[in-house]
Amino acid sequence: MNEAVKSQRAEVLSCRNVIRRFSEGGSMLEVLSGVDLSVRAAERLAIVGSSGSGKTTLLQIMGGLDDPTSGEVVVGGHTLANTDEAKKSELRNRYIGFVYQFHHLLPEFSAQENVAMPLLIRRERKDVAMKQAGELLDRVGLGQRLTHKPGELSGGERQRAAVARALITRPSLVLADEPTGNLDAGNGEHVLQLMLELNRELETSLVVVTHDRSIAARMERVLVLENGRLAAAD
């Protein structure tokens, strides 16, 4: 896709002069120092940086899981600043899917129930939610594991279920924090391929935080977070 076409795609998320400070030992530590970022529809973007550079903090702010000290985050045309938690939860459910290094599946529920959960939270009928969850699990190669609980799945299977859960609502954007970091090379490659396929198929924007430059190289755009600021990779 050429640059002119990319620039015409709708903006699904933007960060404007985002600053995040933490109090540490009586002094203030500034982790993000005025981050500006625009993510467009169907884009694949990697954010890389050294450990402790603030990548996860930025991702949490993008997803409304943390608040910036100052600055603005806009998701789906909605500003997150001064938005109450109930509204933020609604916006996350509508626009954003999350994939973490650890799957965060609920251990007492089956794979199908875990994947259906975001639809149930938005009060979809249970039979509809479970049907859609089953279809998506089949799409990610877990059609024979619907009733298995997380403890009965392998690490790679759990992460594929987590990807399905992130995508069940057909979100505009998926935020992934080291999504293959807890997997061996084979399973990591499988999960990454799956995410890239679903990005193309569903036209869901994908932002991946990673320390792995080989993963970053497979995205359309790579940004480096260093000294609290984002810059294009060399």
matplotlib code that plots the C-alpha trace (Angstrom):
import matplotlib.pyplot as plt

x = [0.0, 1.6, 2.0, -0.8, -3.4, -2.1, -2.6, -6.2, -7.1, -9.3, -7.6, -8.6, -6.4, -4.3, -2.1, -1.4, 1.5, 1.1, 3.2, 3.3, 5.2, 5.5, 6.4, 9.5, 11.5, 10.2, 11.0, 9.2, 10.2, 9.0, 8.5, 6.7, 7.8, 5.2, 4.3, 2.4, 1.1, -1.6, -2.8, -4.8, -7.3, -5.8, -2.3, 0.4, 2.6, 5.5, 6.8, 10.2, 12.6, 14.8, 13.4, 12.0, 11.6, 7.9, 6.5, 3.9, 3.0, 2.3, 0.2, -1.8, -2.5, -3.5, -6.0, -7.4, -6.0, -3.8, -4.2, -1.6, -0.3, -1.2, -2.0, -4.9, -5.8, -8.6, -10.1, -12.8, -13.4, -13.9, -11.5, -10.5, -9.6, -12.1, -14.1, -15.4, -14.4, -17.8, -17.5, -13.9, -14.9, -17.6, -15.1, -12.6, -15.2, -16.4, -13.1, -10.1, -8.8, -5.9, -3.3, -0.7, 2.5, 0.5, -2.9, -5.1, -7.8, -10.2, -9.2, -12.7, -14.2, -13.8, -12.0, -15.3, -16.7, -13.5, -13.6, -17.4, -16.9, -16.5, -19.7, -21.5, -20.2, -22.0, -25.1, -25.2, -27.4, -25.5, -26.3, -25.2, -22.0, -21.1, -21.7, -19.4, -16.8, -16.9, -16.5, -13.5, -11.8, -12.2, -10.7, -7.6, -7.3, -9.0, -12.3, -11.8, -10.8, -13.9, -14.8, -11.3, -10.3, -7.1, -5.3, -6.0, -4.5, -0.9, 0.8, 0.4, -3.3, -3.9, -2.3, -4.4, -7.5, -6.4, -6.0, -9.5, -10.9, -9.2, -10.9, -14.4, -15.9, -14.3, -12.5, -11.0, -7.7, -5.7, -3.0, -0.5, 2.2, 5.0, 2.3, 4.8, 7.2, 6.1, 6.2, 8.8, 9.9, 7.4, 4.4, 5.5, 5.6, 2.2, 0.6, 2.3, 1.2, -2.3, -2.4, -1.1, -3.6, -6.5, -5.2, -5.5, -8.7, -10.6, -8.8, -8.2, -5.3, -2.5, -0.1, 2.6, 5.0, 8.0, 11.8, 12.1, 13.3, 12.5, 8.8, 8.9, 10.4, 7.1, 5.0, 4.3, 5.8, 8.3, 8.6, 11.3, 10.5, 13.6, 14.0, 10.3, 9.7, 8.7, 10.7, 10.7, 13.2, 16.3]
y = [0.0, 3.3, 6.3, 8.3, 5.6, 5.1, 8.8, 8.7, 5.9, 7.1, 7.8, 5.3, 6.6, 9.6, 10.8, 14.5, 15.7, 12.9, 13.3, 10.8, 11.4, 9.1, 10.0, 8.1, 8.6, 12.1, 13.2, 13.1, 10.7, 11.6, 8.5, 10.0, 13.5, 14.7, 11.8, 12.5, 9.5, 8.8, 5.2, 4.8, 2.1, -1.3, -0.1, -2.4, -0.4, -1.6, 0.4, -0.7, 0.5, -0.7, -2.2, 0.5, 3.0, 3.4, 1.2, -0.6, 2.7, 4.2, 1.2, 1.4, 5.1, 4.4, 1.8, 4.0, 1.7, 4.6, 8.3, 10.7, 13.4, 15.8, 15.5, 14.0, 10.5, 10.2, 6.8, 6.4, 10.1, 10.1, 11.9, 9.8, 12.8, 13.5, 10.4, 8.3, 4.6, 3.3, 5.3, 4.2, 0.6, 1.0, 2.7, -0.1, -2.8, -1.0, 0.0, -1.8, -5.4, -6.2, -9.0, -9.4, -11.4, -13.5, -14.6, -13.4, -16.0, -16.6, -20.1, -21.1, -20.6, -22.6, -21.2, -20.5, -18.7, -16.7, -15.6, -14.8, -12.6, -9.2, -9.8, -10.9, -7.7, -5.7, -7.7, -9.8, -12.8, -15.7, -18.1, -15.5, -14.7, -18.4, -19.1, -16.2, -17.3, -20.9, -19.7, -17.5, -20.2, -22.5, -19.8, -19.7, -23.5, -24.3, -25.6, -28.9, -27.2, -25.1, -26.7, -26.9, -24.5, -22.6, -25.1, -27.8, -25.8, -25.4, -22.1, -21.5, -22.5, -20.1, -17.3, -18.0, -18.0, -14.6, -13.3, -14.6, -12.8, -9.5, -9.7, -11.1, -7.6, -6.7, -3.7, -0.9, -1.4, -4.2, -3.2, -6.1, -6.0, -8.5, -10.9, -13.7, -13.0, -16.0, -18.5, -20.6, -19.7, -22.0, -21.0, -17.4, -17.4, -19.1, -16.4, -13.6, -15.0, -15.3, -11.7, -10.5, -12.6, -11.3, -7.7, -8.1, -10.0, -7.8, -4.5, -4.1, -1.7, -3.5, -1.8, -4.2, -3.2, -5.4, -5.6, -8.0, -6.2, -9.2, -8.8, -5.1, -5.5, -7.2, -4.2, -1.3, 1.3, 1.1, 3.8, 3.9, 5.2, 6.7, 9.4, 9.7, 10.5, 8.6, 8.8, 6.8, 3.9, 4.3]
z = [0.0, -1.0, 1.3, -0.4, 0.3, 3.8, 4.6, 3.4, 5.9, 8.8, 12.1, 14.8, 17.7, 18.4, 21.2, 21.5, 23.6, 26.1, 29.2, 32.1, 35.3, 38.3, 41.9, 42.9, 46.1, 46.6, 43.1, 39.8, 37.1, 33.6, 31.5, 28.5, 27.5, 25.0, 22.8, 19.5, 17.6, 15.0, 14.2, 11.0, 10.0, 9.2, 10.0, 11.4, 13.8, 16.1, 19.1, 20.2, 22.9, 25.7, 28.8, 31.1, 28.2, 28.9, 26.1, 28.3, 30.0, 26.6, 25.5, 28.7, 28.2, 24.6, 25.8, 28.6, 31.3, 32.7, 32.5, 31.2, 33.5, 30.7, 27.0, 25.1, 23.8, 21.3, 20.4, 17.8, 17.9, 21.7, 24.0, 27.0, 29.2, 32.0, 31.0, 33.9, 34.2, 33.0, 29.8, 29.3, 29.7, 27.1, 24.7, 25.2, 24.6, 21.4, 19.9, 21.4, 21.8, 24.1, 23.8, 26.5, 27.0, 29.5, 28.2, 31.2, 30.4, 33.3, 34.7, 35.7, 32.2, 29.0, 26.0, 24.3, 27.4, 27.7, 24.1, 24.3, 27.5, 25.7, 23.9, 27.0, 28.8, 26.1, 26.8, 23.6, 23.8, 25.2, 22.3, 19.8, 21.7, 22.1, 18.5, 17.4, 19.9, 18.6, 15.0, 15.8, 17.9, 14.9, 12.7, 15.0, 15.0, 18.3, 17.0, 18.9, 22.2, 22.8, 26.2, 27.5, 30.3, 30.2, 32.4, 29.8, 26.9, 25.9, 26.0, 22.3, 22.5, 25.4, 23.4, 20.3, 22.5, 23.8, 20.3, 19.5, 22.6, 21.5, 18.1, 19.0, 19.1, 15.7, 17.3, 15.3, 17.1, 18.8, 21.3, 21.8, 24.6, 23.8, 22.5, 21.7, 24.6, 26.7, 23.8, 22.2, 18.7, 16.9, 18.9, 18.8, 15.0, 14.8, 17.0, 15.1, 11.7, 13.0, 14.2, 10.8, 8.9, 11.0, 10.7, 6.9, 6.9, 9.4, 8.7, 12.4, 13.2, 15.1, 17.5, 18.8, 21.6, 21.4, 22.1, 19.1, 16.0, 13.8, 14.8, 14.3, 10.8, 9.8, 10.5, 8.1, 10.4, 13.3, 16.0, 18.7, 22.2, 23.7, 26.4, 26.6, 22.9, 19.8, 16.6, 13.4, 13.4, 11.2]

ax = plt.figure().add_subplot(projection="3d")
ax.plot(x, y, z, "-o")
ax.set_aspect("equal")
plt.show()
